[in-house]
């Protein structure tokens, strides 16, 4: 009797699992021909036969991450970060529906702020401040 109950329970689990689609992330990568290191990797959320592009990562020729961010509805969305070939943070900015939006920063390779900027609807906007490698304000420019 106990064996029969186990067999029935396993059969129910097997049948229940057949109706559910398995979700996984698929990577599609392109490589530099000279080094065979990744150039760009696109990540897809896959459920059954449906796939949705969810993230991208770009790389410098030396294999160090160059740019990373999320994708929503086939467009860049949210915070994106860029990096120098040394791996140091180069820039931080936001995207909304594929266009740059809001405040961002660009950094010198030594970590000091290079530029404080802002975008509206994908275009430069507001007051941008530019700094030298020691952090001294060099210039200011206003965009409308």
C-alpha positions in Angstrom: 0.0 0.0 0.0 2.8 2.4 0.9 4.6 1.7 -2.4 1.4 2.3 -4.3 0.9 5.7 -2.6 4.5 6.7 -3.5 4.0 5.7 -7.1 0.8 7.7 -7.3 2.5 10.7 -5.7 5.4 10.5 -8.2 3.0 10.2 -11.1 1.1 13.3 -10.0 4.3 15.2 -9.7 5.5 14.1 -13.1 2.2 15.1 -14.7 2.1 18.5 -12.9 5.7 19.3 -14.1 4.9 18.5 -17.7 2.5 21.5 -17.9 5.0 24.0 -16.5 7.5 25.6 -18.8 11.1 25.7 -17.6 12.6 29.1 -17.2 16.3 29.8 -17.8 18.7 32.5 -19.0 20.4 32.1 -22.3 23.6 33.8 -23.2 24.4 34.8 -26.8 28.0 35.9 -27.1 30.2 37.5 -29.8 33.9 37.3 -29.6 37.0 39.3 -30.7 38.6 37.3 -33.5 42.1 38.0 -32.5 41.8 37.0 -28.8 38.7 34.8 -28.6 37.6 37.0 -25.6 34.0 38.1 -25.4 33.1 41.4 -27.2 29.4 41.5 -26.2 27.1 39.1 -24.4 23.3 39.4 -24.6 21.2 37.7 -21.9 17.7 36.3 -22.7 15.1 35.1 -20.2 13.7 32.0 -21.9 10.4 30.3 -21.0 9.5 27.4 -23.3 10.1 28.7 -26.9 9.6 32.4 -25.9 12.7 34.5 -25.2 13.0 38.1 -23.9 16.2 40.2 -24.1 16.9 41.2 -20.5 20.6 42.4 -20.2 23.7 43.3 -22.1 27.4 43.3 -21.2 30.1 44.7 -23.5 33.8 44.0 -23.0 37.1 45.7 -23.9 39.6 43.8 -26.1 41.5 42.8 -22.9 38.4 41.0 -21.6 37.5 43.6 -18.9 33.9 44.7 -18.7 33.2 47.9 -20.7 29.4 48.5 -20.3 26.6 46.8 -18.4 22.8 47.3 -18.0 19.3 45.9 -18.2 17.0 45.7 -21.1 13.2 46.1 -20.9 11.0 45.8 -24.0 14.1 45.6 -26.2 15.4 49.0 -24.9 18.0 50.0 -22.4 16.3 50.7 -19.0 17.6 51.7 -15.7 21.2 52.3 -14.6 24.0 51.6 -17.0 27.7 51.6 -16.0 30.7 52.0 -18.2 34.3 50.9 -17.3 37.8 51.8 -18.4 40.0 48.9 -19.8 41.7 49.0 -16.3 38.3 48.0 -14.8 37.9 51.4 -13.1 34.4 52.9 -13.2 34.1 55.4 -16.1 30.4 56.4 -16.1 27.0 56.0 -14.5 23.8 57.0 -16.2 20.2 56.0 -16.5 18.0 55.1 -19.4 14.2 55.3 -19.7 12.7 53.5 -22.7 16.1 53.5 -24.6 16.9 57.1 -24.0 19.3 58.7 -21.6 17.4 60.4 -18.8 18.3 62.1 -15.5 21.6 62.8 -13.8 24.8 61.0 -14.5 28.5 61.1 -13.9 31.7 60.5 -15.9 34.8 59.7 -13.9 38.5 60.2 -14.6 40.4 56.9 -14.5 41.8 57.9 -11.1 38.2 57.9 -9.7 37.7 61.7 -9.5 34.6 63.1 -11.1 35.2 64.3 -14.7 31.6 65.5 -15.6 28.3 65.8 -13.8 25.6 65.8 -16.4 21.9 65.5 -17.0 19.7 64.3 -19.9 16.1 64.8 -20.8 14.5 62.7 -23.5 17.9 61.5 -24.6 19.4 65.0 -25.0 21.8 67.0 -22.9 20.0 69.2 -20.5 20.6 71.6 -17.6 23.9 72.6 -16.1 26.9 70.3 -16.8 30.0 70.7 -14.7 33.5 69.6 -15.8 36.4 68.9 -13.5 40.1 68.2 -13.9 41.8 65.0 -12.5 42.3 66.7 -9.2 38.6 67.5 -8.7 38.9 71.2 -9.5 35.9 72.7 -11.4 37.2 73.6 -14.9 34.0 74.8 -16.7 30.3 74.9 -16.6 27.9 74.6 -19.6 24.2 75.0 -19.7 21.9 73.0 -22.1 18.3 73.8 -22.8 
